[in-house]
Amino acid sequence: MKLLAVDIGNTTINFGLFENGKLISKKKVLSKKFKSNPYKNYCKAIISSVVPNLTLKTKKIIKKATVVINKNIPIKIKIKNPKQVGTDRLVNALAAKKIYGYPAIIIDSGTATTFDIISKKGEYIGGIIAPGIRISAEALNEKTAKLPKINLTNINKNKLNVVGKNTEEAIKSGIIYGHVGLIREVVNEIRKQNPEIRNAKIILTGGYSKLLSSFFSFKTDENLTLKGLQIISENLKVQKLK
């Protein structure tokens, strides 16, 4: 039995095809260019979306799909307004809890960089939202007269000098090392203010996780959200059987 998992983000839409619980294929398209389903052979589909205007469009294109809402995600949410948490963040939290254990800190580096925390009881207790790497690069280009737009997809840590010798190198250094510093400081502060999760597992995911992974010893799982959707699909099937 094949399941199609679809993660709709602000920048990209990630597709994952699962067979008997295992991810066998994945594809990615730009959200603004999404026009057709890259997969045709599947039995059912599950969608997580943080882009409301794309949700309905995707539901029309992706047949036999269930759209995940917060109450479908089997994790306790211990914050003031649970409806405010994006489904992608809760899907990540559930996947981290089920696959890697808890307490845990999930760092998702995409359009935004988010930190989500699972307590030692396995509950979602909140998080942090910061501007992502791509937003930072675009802001420098759009809000200044002379700074160019920089390609951040092919950066090699071993060739990235912290002191740039030209404008492009200086921007790359500022964005990457600045982001690495942001992550380190936020993680340190989470540990300091929450001593009960000082030894939490840390999982790095999202579109820039590969780029950032060489700076940390964290577990990296680019497919965390897709795996979480597969877990939720299994849970929904059990609920229906009951």
Secondary structure, 3 states (H helix, E strand, C coil): CEEEEEEECCCEEEEEEEECCEEEEEEEEEHHHCCCCCCCCCCEEEEEECCHHHHHHHHHHCCCEEECCHHHCCCCECCCCHHHCCHHHHHHHHHHHHHHCCCEEEEEECCEEEEEEECCCCCEEEEEEEECHHHHHHHHHHCCCCCCCCCCCCCCHHHCCCCCCCHHHHHHHHHHHHHHHHHHHHHHHHHHHCHHHCCCEEEEECCCHHHHHCCCCCEECCCHHHHHHHHHHHHHHHHHHC
